[in-house]
Structures are given as structure tokens and as C-alpha cells.
Amino acid sequence: MNEQDMQQKASAAGSVIGSLLVLGLVIVLALVFDINPAKEYGWFMGSLHGAWLPANWILSFFNESVLLKAPLHTNAYNTWWWIGVVCGVWGWIRTLLQVIIVFRGGSDE
């Protein structure tokens, strides 16, 4: 194995580890900043709740009390929730595709 192959494998391993750490961090943040059904939320939390939708969706399989969207919210929350959903889903898809590309031996760029 030459030095270039070793660098590619190290880069691939770093990419996978980094991607898994980011996904794990998002799940932890979704657990810490859970949605309280008795509280009304504004635009900022709407963007965060939307971005954490994929993580909350996964967590909802294990805990039925996990909400995907706050039942009490403002119109701004709703708008920013959708913006967050688009960004969050795009981020998860991009990260998962990077991991798949690395495992298949392609370029991770």
C-alpha cells in the first residue's frame, strides 16, 4: 500500500467519523431541546425544530412522546419550521450520501 492510498483511506475514515459525530450531535441536541406541547414557540425555535425533524422522527420510533412540531406556535414558527425542515433533510441526505460514497471507494468531495 503506497502513501497515497493510505492518505485516501485516512481521509475517508475522517469523513465518516466526522459525519457520524455530526449526526450524533444533532440527535443529542434534539433530545436536549425537546418540544414542550404546553409552550408556544416563535420563529427561532421553529427553525431549530424543523432542522431537527429527521432526528426527532427517528427518536419518535423509540419514544411516542417525542413531537415533530409544536402544537402551539406562531405563524413565524410555521414558516421557519418549513425552512428548517428543508435545510435539515438536505443536510441529512448530504451527510448520508457522503458516507455511502466513502464506503464505495469514491471521492468524498
C-alpha positions in Angstrom: 0.0 0.0 0.0 1.5 3.3 -1.0 1.3 6.6 0.8 -1.4 8.0 -1.5 -3.7 5.0 -0.7 -3.1 5.5 3.0 -4.0 9.2 2.8 -7.2 8.3 0.9 -8.2 5.8 3.5 -7.4 8.2 6.3 -9.4 10.9 4.6 -12.3 8.5 4.1 -12.2 7.4 7.7 -12.1 11.0 8.9 -15.1 11.9 6.7 -17.1 9.0 8.1 -16.2 9.7 11.7 -17.0 13.4 11.2 -20.3 12.7 9.6 -21.3 10.3 12.4 -20.3 12.8 15.0 -22.4 15.5 13.4 -25.5 13.2 13.2 -25.0 12.1 16.8 -24.7 15.7 17.9 -27.9 16.6 16.2 -29.7 13.7 17.9 -28.4 14.9 21.3 -29.5 18.4 20.6 -32.9 17.2 19.6 -33.1 15.4 23.0 -31.9 18.4 25.0 -34.2 20.9 23.2 -37.3 18.7 23.1 -40.7 20.2 22.2 -42.9 21.1 25.1 -46.6 20.7 24.0 -47.7 23.3 26.6 -45.4 26.0 25.4 -45.9 28.4 22.5 -42.8 28.8 20.3 -41.7 31.6 17.9 -39.7 31.7 14.7 -36.2 30.9 16.2 -37.3 27.6 17.8 -39.3 26.9 14.6 -36.1 26.9 12.6 -34.4 24.6 15.1 -37.4 22.2 15.5 -37.6 22.0 11.7 -33.9 21.3 11.3 -34.1 18.5 13.9 -37.1 16.9 12.3 -35.1 13.9 11.0 -33.6 13.3 14.4 -37.0 13.7 16.1 -38.6 11.4 13.6 -36.0 8.7 14.4 -36.4 9.3 18.2 -40.2 9.1 17.8 -39.9 5.4 16.9 -38.5 4.7 20.4 -40.5 7.3 22.4 -44.0 8.2 21.4 -43.9 11.4 23.4 -41.4 13.0 21.0 -43.1 15.6 18.9 -42.1 16.6 15.4 -43.7 20.0 15.5 -45.0 22.2 18.4 -48.8 22.1 18.7 -48.8 25.8 20.0 -46.9 28.0 17.6 -47.0 31.3 15.8 -47.2 31.9 12.1 -43.5 32.7 12.0 -42.7 29.4 13.7 -44.6 27.6 11.0 -42.7 29.4 8.2 -39.3 28.9 9.8 -40.1 25.3 10.7 -40.5 24.5 7.0 -37.3 26.4 6.2 -35.6 24.3 8.9 -37.1 21.1 7.5 -35.7 21.7 4.1 -32.3 22.5 5.5 -32.3 19.7 8.0 -33.4 17.0 5.5 -31.0 18.3 2.9 -28.2 18.1 5.5 -29.0 14.5 6.5 -29.3 13.4 2.9 -25.9 15.1 2.0 -24.2 13.5 5.0 -25.6 10.0 4.3 -24.6 10.3 0.7 -21.0 11.3 1.7 -20.8 8.2 3.9 -22.1 6.0 1.1 -19.6 7.4 -1.4 -16.7 6.9 1.0 -17.7 3.3 1.7 -18.0 2.6 -2.0 -14.5 3.9 -2.6 -15.3 7.1 -4.5 -14.2 10.6 -3.9 -15.7 12.4 -0.8 -15.6 15.8 -2.4 
